[in-house]
């Protein structure tokens, strides 16, 4: 194609050719556009970039003259590859530095006061040669790098004081239960019969004292008996009357049984003694320390004979669970909107040739004010 000036205005001349996806070539004149599938977008794009800057002010006559004048000339062919438009996701890869951490890190500490009695033997052992040339296998106590299983005894604290305290609490409980049983049983039939006999005896003595007092009154009125003797009969009658009241009250109490308040107090003492027994049992059990899960010992702070206390607790050792590992990574805050849970991750661990695959399982939205970053955690497969 070409251009020439007409009245100071530039005009587009000639023809244009496009190569369609099917490999066909079509000729397009300025005055006539052939529309084909998959061709319109490329054609319009070319027109937007090439035709529009020249077409302003163009007249139909000048264009026709130009076409007729250059009919013998060869057309200018422009090859265009048509590509279908598709939608997709753009991926971004972040190269970050982090740290590998175990799933669980625990510090085993003392919960009671006492002295470390022993560390339990591990699965490792050494051999020692004795004076006769024999070899003796010696199990090593748990130390750094040793493995332990869940529930395995790892350390013992001297339990003597707690064993004695438990025995004393159990004795108190036995006494409290005995008192409660006795209170509920109250009085046996034999005891009630004995109280009845005591009451009847007191009544008989009182009746005799009353009779003696009446005779003394008559003799005293006729001045046949001294007053001192009469005073003795009066005192005897009063004493026997008091004995009657006391034995009658004891008999009534035996027949009535204990009050609700008395039973409640005895029951409360039993419960209190039971609580003390459980507390002493718990203290005794805490003298034996067990592994909370399958772990590896990475630090041991104390040895046999060291003194520990329960409040505040004394740290004895530190363990980790090596089965589950996580990567903790700090990400710049500008990427906060892009990082999501379940994003795939590839971790390059020193000492390994192949990367370790994982998924983001935790995103901490909090921004560190100093580093302007937030932390994520990647679960390692």
C-alpha positions as CSV (number, residue, x, y, z in Angstrom):
1,X,0.0,0.0,0.0
2,X,1.0,3.6,-0.1
3,X,-0.1,7.2,0.7
4,X,-0.2,10.5,-1.2
5,X,-1.1,14.0,-0.2
6,X,-4.5,15.3,-1.4
7,X,-5.3,18.9,-0.3
8,X,-2.6,18.6,2.4
9,X,-4.3,15.5,4.0
10,X,-2.7,12.0,4.1
11,X,-4.7,9.2,2.6
12,X,-4.3,5.4,3.0
13,X,-4.0,3.6,-0.4
14,X,-3.6,0.0,-1.6
15,X,-4.8,-3.3,-0.2
16,X,-4.1,-5.4,2.9
17,X,-3.8,-9.2,3.3
18,X,-4.0,-11.3,6.5
19,X,-3.1,-14.9,7.1
20,X,-5.9,-16.7,8.9
21,X,-5.3,-19.5,11.5
22,X,-6.3,-22.0,8.8
23,X,-3.4,-20.8,6.6
24,X,-5.6,-19.1,4.0
25,X,-4.9,-15.6,2.7
26,X,-7.7,-13.2,2.0
27,X,-7.4,-9.8,0.3
28,X,-9.1,-6.9,1.9
29,X,-9.8,-3.5,0.2
30,X,-10.3,-0.4,2.1
31,X,-13.8,-0.2,0.9
32,X,-14.6,-3.8,1.4
33,X,-13.8,-6.1,4.5
34,X,-14.3,-9.8,4.3
35,X,-15.3,-11.2,7.8
36,X,-14.1,-14.7,8.7
37,X,-14.3,-16.7,12.0
38,X,-11.3,-15.9,14.2
39,X,-10.3,-13.0,11.9
40,X,-12.3,-10.0,13.0
41,X,-10.3,-9.3,16.2
42,X,-7.0,-9.3,14.3
43,X,-8.4,-7.2,11.5
44,X,-9.9,-4.6,13.8
45,X,-6.6,-4.5,15.7
46,X,-4.7,-3.7,12.6
47,X,-7.2,-1.1,11.6
48,X,-7.0,0.5,15.0
49,X,-3.2,0.7,14.8
50,X,-2.7,1.3,11.0
51,X,-5.7,2.6,9.3
52,X,-7.2,5.2,11.6
53,X,-4.2,7.5,11.6
54,X,-4.5,7.9,7.8
55,X,-8.2,7.7,7.1
56,X,-9.2,11.1,8.5
57,X,-10.4,13.4,5.7
58,X,-10.3,10.8,2.9
59,X,-12.8,11.2,0.0
60,X,-14.2,8.4,-1.9
61,X,-13.1,9.9,-5.3
62,X,-9.5,10.2,-4.4
63,X,-9.4,6.7,-3.0
64,X,-11.0,5.3,-6.2
65,X,-8.4,7.1,-8.4
66,X,-5.6,5.8,-6.4
67,X,-6.8,2.3,-6.5
68,X,-7.2,2.5,-10.3
69,X,-3.7,4.0,-10.7
70,X,-2.1,1.2,-8.7
71,X,-4.1,-1.7,-10.0
72,X,-1.1,-3.2,-11.7
73,X,1.1,-3.0,-8.7
74,X,1.6,-6.1,-6.4
75,X,-0.3,-6.0,-3.0
76,X,1.6,-5.7,0.3
77,X,1.0,-8.9,2.3
78,X,1.0,-8.8,6.1
79,X,1.0,-12.2,7.9
80,X,-0.9,-12.4,11.2
81,X,-1.2,-15.4,13.6
82,X,-4.6,-15.4,15.4
83,X,-4.5,-16.7,18.9
84,X,-7.7,-17.5,20.9
85,X,-8.3,-15.4,24.1
86,X,-8.4,-17.5,27.3
87,X,-8.7,-16.7,31.0
88,X,-6.3,-18.1,33.6
89,X,-4.5,-17.5,36.9
90,X,-1.2,-15.8,37.2
91,X,1.2,-17.6,39.6
92,X,3.8,-15.8,41.8
93,X,6.6,-17.6,43.5
94,X,8.1,-16.1,46.7
95,X,11.7,-17.1,47.8
96,X,11.8,-16.8,51.6
97,X,14.0,-17.9,54.4
98,X,12.5,-19.7,57.5
99,X,13.2,-22.3,60.2
100,X,12.2,-25.9,60.6
101,X,10.6,-26.6,63.9
102,X,9.1,-29.7,65.5
103,X,5.4,-30.1,66.0
104,X,5.8,-30.4,69.8
105,X,8.5,-29.1,72.1
106,X,7.9,-29.7,75.8
107,X,9.8,-29.1,79.1
108,X,9.4,-31.8,81.7
109,X,9.5,-30.3,85.1
110,X,9.0,-31.4,88.7
111,X,5.5,-31.0,90.3
112,X,6.6,-32.0,93.8
113,X,9.5,-31.2,96.1
114,X,12.2,-33.8,96.5
115,X,15.5,-35.3,95.4
116,X,16.0,-36.9,92.0
117,X,16.4,-40.6,92.8
118,X,17.2,-42.0,89.3
119,X,16.9,-41.5,85.6
120,X,15.5,-44.6,83.9
121,X,17.8,-46.6,81.6
122,X,17.6,-46.0,77.9
123,X,17.7,-48.4,75.0
124,X,21.5,-47.7,74.6
125,X,24.2,-49.5,76.5
126,X,28.0,-49.8,76.8
127,X,30.2,-52.7,77.6
128,X,32.8,-52.8,80.3
129,X,35.6,-55.3,80.7
130,X,36.1,-56.6,84.2
131,X,39.3,-57.8,85.8
132,X,38.7,-61.4,84.7
133,X,38.4,-60.3,81.0
134,X,34.6,-60.7,80.9
135,X,32.4,-58.1,79.4
136,X,29.5,-56.5,81.3
137,X,26.7,-54.6,79.6
138,X,25.7,-51.4,81.3
139,X,22.5,-49.6,80.3
140,X,23.0,-45.8,79.9
141,X,20.5,-43.5,81.7
142,X,18.4,-41.2,79.5
143,X,20.5,-38.5,78.1
144,X,20.6,-36.1,75.1
145,X,19.6,-37.8,71.9
146,X,18.0,-40.8,73.5
147,X,14.5,-41.8,72.3
148,X,11.5,-42.4,74.7
149,X,8.1,-43.9,74.2
150,X,4.8,-42.4,75.4
151,X,4.1,-43.5,79.0
152,X,7.7,-44.5,79.6
153,X,9.1,-43.7,83.0
154,X,11.9,-41.2,82.5
155,X,12.7,-39.9,86.0
156,X,11.9,-40.7,89.7
157,X,11.8,-38.4,92.7
158,X,12.4,-39.9,96.2
159,X,8.8,-40.9,97.3
160,X,9.5,-41.6,101.0
161,X,7.9,-38.5,102.4
162,X,4.8,-38.8,100.2
163,X,4.4,-42.5,101.0
164,X,4.3,-41.7,104.7
165,X,1.8,-38.9,104.2
166,X,-0.4,-41.2,102.2
167,X,-0.4,-43.8,105.0
168,X,-1.3,-41.1,107.6
169,X,-4.2,-39.9,105.4
170,X,-5.5,-43.4,104.9
171,X,-5.5,-43.9,108.7
172,X,-7.5,-40.7,109.2
173,X,-10.0,-41.9,106.6
174,X,-10.4,-45.3,108.4
175,X,-11.1,-43.5,111.7
176,X,-13.7,-41.2,110.1
177,X,-15.5,-44.0,108.5
178,X,-15.6,-46.0,111.7
179,X,-17.1,-43.0,113.6
180,X,-19.7,-42.6,110.9
181,X,-20.7,-46.3,111.0
182,X,-20.9,-46.2,114.8
183,X,-23.1,-43.1,114.6
184,X,-25.4,-44.7,112.1
185,X,-25.6,-47.9,114.1
186,X,-26.2,-45.8,117.2
187,X,-27.1,-48.3,120.0
188,X,-27.4,-52.0,119.9
189,X,-30.4,-53.7,121.5
190,X,-28.2,-54.9,124.3
191,X,-27.1,-51.4,125.1
192,X,-30.7,-50.2,125.1
193,X,-31.7,-53.0,127.5
194,X,-28.9,-52.0,129.8
195,X,-30.0,-48.4,129.8
196,X,-33.6,-49.5,130.6
197,X,-32.3,-51.5,133.6
198,X,-30.3,-48.5,134.8
199,X,-33.4,-46.4,134.6
200,X,-35.6,-48.8,136.4
201,X,-33.0,-49.1,139.2
202,X,-32.8,-45.4,139.5
203,X,-36.6,-45.2,139.8
204,X,-36.6,-47.8,142.5
205,X,-34.0,-46.0,144.5
206,X,-35.9,-42.8,144.2
207,X,-39.1,-44.3,145.4
208,X,-37.3,-45.7,148.4
209,X,-35.7,-42.4,149.1
210,X,-39.1,-40.7,149.0
211,X,-40.5,-43.2,151.5
212,X,-37.6,-42.7,153.8
213,X,-38.1,-38.9,153.6
214,X,-41.8,-39.2,154.4
215,X,-41.1,-41.3,157.6
216,X,-38.4,-38.8,158.5
217,X,-40.8,-35.9,158.1
218,X,-43.3,-37.6,160.6
219,X,-40.6,-38.3,163.1
220,X,-39.2,-34.9,162.9
221,X,-42.6,-33.3,163.4
222,X,-43.1,-35.3,166.7
223,X,-39.5,-34.5,167.6
224,X,-38.6,-38.2,167.7
225,X,-35.7,-37.8,165.2
226,X,-32.9,-35.3,165.0
227,X,-32.9,-32.8,162.2
228,X,-29.5,-33.8,161.0
229,X,-30.8,-37.2,160.2
230,X,-33.8,-35.6,158.4
231,X,-31.5,-33.5,156.2
232,X,-29.7,-36.7,155.1
233,X,-33.0,-38.1,153.8
234,X,-33.8,-34.9,151.9
235,X,-30.4,-35.0,150.2
236,X,-30.8,-38.7,149.3
237,X,-34.2,-38.0,147.7
238,X,-32.9,-35.2,145.6
239,X,-29.9,-37.3,144.5
240,X,-32.1,-40.3,143.4
241,X,-34.4,-37.9,141.6
242,X,-31.5,-36.6,139.6
243,X,-30.4,-40.1,138.7
244,X,-33.8,-40.9,137.4
245,X,-33.7,-37.9,135.1
246,X,-30.2,-38.8,133.8
247,X,-31.0,-42.4,133.1
248,X,-34.3,-41.5,131.5
249,X,-32.6,-39.0,129.1
250,X,-29.9,-41.6,128.1
251,X,-32.6,-44.2,127.4
252,X,-34.6,-41.7,125.3
253,X,-31.5,-40.7,123.3
254,X,-30.6,-44.3,122.6
255,X,-34.1,-45.0,121.3
256,X,-34.3,-41.8,119.2
257,X,-31.0,-42.3,117.4
258,X,-28.5,-39.6,116.1
259,X,-29.7,-36.3,114.8
260,X,-29.4,-35.3,111.1
261,X,-26.8,-32.7,112.1
262,X,-24.6,-35.3,113.8
263,X,-24.7,-37.6,110.8
264,X,-23.9,-34.7,108.4
265,X,-20.9,-33.7,110.4
266,X,-19.6,-37.3,110.5
267,X,-20.1,-37.6,106.7
268,X,-18.3,-34.4,106.1
269,X,-15.3,-35.7,108.0
270,X,-15.2,-38.8,105.9
271,X,-15.3,-36.8,102.7
272,X,-12.5,-34.6,104.0
273,X,-10.4,-37.6,104.8
274,X,-11.0,-39.1,101.3
275,X,-9.9,-35.8,99.7
276,X,-6.7,-35.9,101.7
277,X,-6.0,-39.5,100.6
278,X,-6.5,-38.5,96.9
279,X,-4.1,-35.6,97.3
280,X,-1.5,-37.7,98.9
281,X,-1.9,-40.4,96.2
282,X,-1.5,-37.7,93.5
283,X,1.7,-36.4,95.1
284,X,3.1,-39.9,95.2
285,X,2.3,-40.5,91.6
286,X,4.0,-37.3,90.6
287,X,7.2,-38.6,92.0
288,X,7.3,-40.9,88.9
289,X,7.6,-38.8,85.7
290,X,6.5,-40.3,82.4
291,X,7.0,-39.2,78.8
292,X,3.8,-37.5,77.4
293,X,4.4,-38.8,73.9
294,X,7.0,-40.5,71.7
295,X,9.9,-38.1,71.8
296,X,13.7,-37.5,71.7
297,X,15.5,-35.9,74.6
298,X,17.3,-32.8,73.5
299,X,18.3,-31.2,76.8
300,X,18.8,-32.5,80.4
301,X,19.3,-29.9,83.0
302,X,19.7,-31.9,86.2
303,X,21.2,-35.2,87.5
304,X,20.7,-37.8,90.1
305,X,20.8,-36.3,93.6
306,X,19.7,-32.8,92.5
307,X,17.0,-31.1,94.6
308,X,13.8,-30.0,92.8
309,X,10.7,-28.1,93.9
310,X,7.2,-28.1,92.6
311,X,6.3,-24.4,93.1
312,X,7.7,-22.8,91.0
313,X,8.5,-26.0,89.0
314,X,12.1,-27.0,88.4
315,X,12.9,-27.9,84.8
316,X,14.4,-31.3,84.4
317,X,14.6,-31.9,80.7
318,X,13.4,-30.8,77.3
319,X,11.9,-33.1,74.6
320,X,10.6,-32.9,71.1
321,X,8.4,-34.9,68.8
322,X,10.3,-35.6,65.6
323,X,7.5,-37.1,63.7
324,X,5.8,-33.8,62.7
325,X,7.8,-30.9,61.3
326,X,6.7,-27.4,60.4
327,X,8.5,-24.5,58.6
328,X,8.0,-21.1,60.2
329,X,8.5,-18.3,57.7
330,X,8.3,-14.5,57.9
331,X,6.7,-12.9,54.8
332,X,6.9,-9.2,53.9
333,X,3.6,-7.5,54.6
334,X,3.1,-6.4,51.0
335,X,2.3,-10.1,50.1
336,X,-0.3,-10.5,52.9
337,X,-3.2,-10.4,50.5
338,X,-1.7,-13.1,48.3
339,X,-0.7,-15.8,50.9
340,X,-3.6,-18.1,51.8
341,X,-4.0,-21.3,53.8
342,X,-3.4,-24.4,51.6
343,X,-1.0,-22.6,49.2
344,X,1.6,-25.1,48.0
345,X,5.2,-24.7,49.2
346,X,8.5,-26.2,48.3
347,X,11.2,-26.2,51.0
348,X,14.9,-26.6,50.4
349,X,16.4,-28.1,53.5
350,X,20.2,-28.0,53.9
351,X,21.7,-31.5,53.4
352,X,18.9,-32.7,51.1
353,X,19.1,-32.6,47.3
354,X,15.4,-32.8,46.6
355,X,13.0,-30.1,48.0
356,X,10.4,-31.0,50.6
357,X,6.8,-30.3,49.6
358,X,4.3,-28.8,52.0
359,X,1.2,-26.7,52.4
360,X,0.6,-23.5,54.3
361,X,-1.6,-24.5,57.2
362,X,-1.5,-21.3,59.3
363,X,-1.3,-17.6,58.5
364,X,-0.8,-15.1,61.4
365,X,-2.4,-11.9,60.3
366,X,-0.5,-9.9,62.9
367,X,2.2,-7.6,61.4
368,X,5.5,-7.3,63.3
369,X,6.0,-3.6,63.8
370,X,9.8,-3.8,63.5
371,X,10.3,-6.2,60.6
372,X,7.0,-5.2,58.8
373,X,6.3,-8.9,58.2
374,X,3.8,-11.6,59.2
375,X,4.5,-15.2,60.0
376,X,3.1,-18.3,58.3
377,X,3.5,-22.0,59.1
378,X,4.0,-24.7,56.5
379,X,3.1,-28.3,57.2
380,X,5.7,-30.6,55.8
381,X,4.6,-33.8,54.1
